[in-house]
Amino acid sequence: MPRIQLTDIAVRALKADGQTDYWDTKTPGFGVRVGKNSKTFVAKVGNHRFTIGSYPELSLADARKKALGIKADNDPNAESIKFERALALYLEHSKANKRPRVASERERILTKHFLPVFKGRNVDMITDREIGKVIDGLKPVRSAANHAFKEARTFFRWCAKPPRRFVRFAPTTGMEMPFKEKRRERVLSDGEIESVWGATERVGYPFGTIVRMLLLTGQRRSEIANLQRPWINERERLITLPSWLTKNSVEHVFPYGDMFAELLETCPRFNDTLLLFPADGRHERPFSGWSKSKKRFELQPPIRPWTLHDLRRTFSTKLGELDVPQRVNDRLLNHISQGEITPLGKVYNLANYLPQARQAVSKYEAHLTHVLARAA
């Protein structure tokens, strides 16, 4: 029984001298039976085989949806459970396996938008139309609708996975993102960097210091806000971010230069926390006042709208303009390099490019010093 990824092109090209079943690698239990003059979609649940329809009268996409429906109606292993119980288990799993900020935002979205609607319902009885109604109600705010859809999709996929099998198949299967997401391309110019840097001096610690560190390192705001002194090797000028904090769950070690070292000296030390930027009045938690601080962050002269994440893109773009190789650029951002290393090379090339990363940071800080000197 051959197994292939069934696509429209693959199904169209399939041929057989005798009857042959080709099973899909994407949707288990779904396949196409190919004869000399016919192609028939089939679904298999346990020892039972169901005929779905003939190709091309029935499209591949529609056949796959019908197969999922058949599997839902005939799978005896799914466990009935209330939505709120499934959600509690999912959030517990999320808190144990995701970064705190991600888990917290996930809990906020699902409990705010979906729990009031589906509480008391068996999770395996919730339909795509019902989920769609919740999403439609959020469409006046495009980002809210998209975020809610993504969290619902991830939740129901989790519910469908063994050994849980709370639902026979995710009702979000086949649903599309409410709005097409636009990729941000904002990169600050040298003049805009001068404006931001000047504002950080006026604002000072903690937010102004955090913004400067974002601009100097290209790291994510949650990574800088969570910085702890034991992670900073001042002798080697290296920072180690633990895997639980990084987006890709990979420990990240990166160097810093003179400008960062000088900035580090200005950070106050607290006796009751290892955090560089503890929250006001709650030193066991990291800084989190992003929105209020950003609103008070007046730039002189003003610049076009920007976000803190744009500083990461700016850092990476400036490295590219300074002829830093992409593999080193990716290394500093903790990205899995797609630029200059082949798939096989990723298996065998385990170089950390730390010397090259140090050179890149030095080159970048020299450029930044020159930019800021013009404004002095």
Helices and strands as residue ranges (DSSP letters): E 3-4, H 8-13, E 20-24, E 30-34, E 39-45, E 48-54, H 60-74, H 83-97, H 100-113, H 115-118, G 123-125, H 128-137, H 142-160, H 190-203, H 207-217, H 221-225, G 229-231, E 232-233, E 238-241, E 252-255, H 258-265, E 278-279, E 282-286, H 290-295, H 308-321, H 326-333, H 343-348, H 354-375
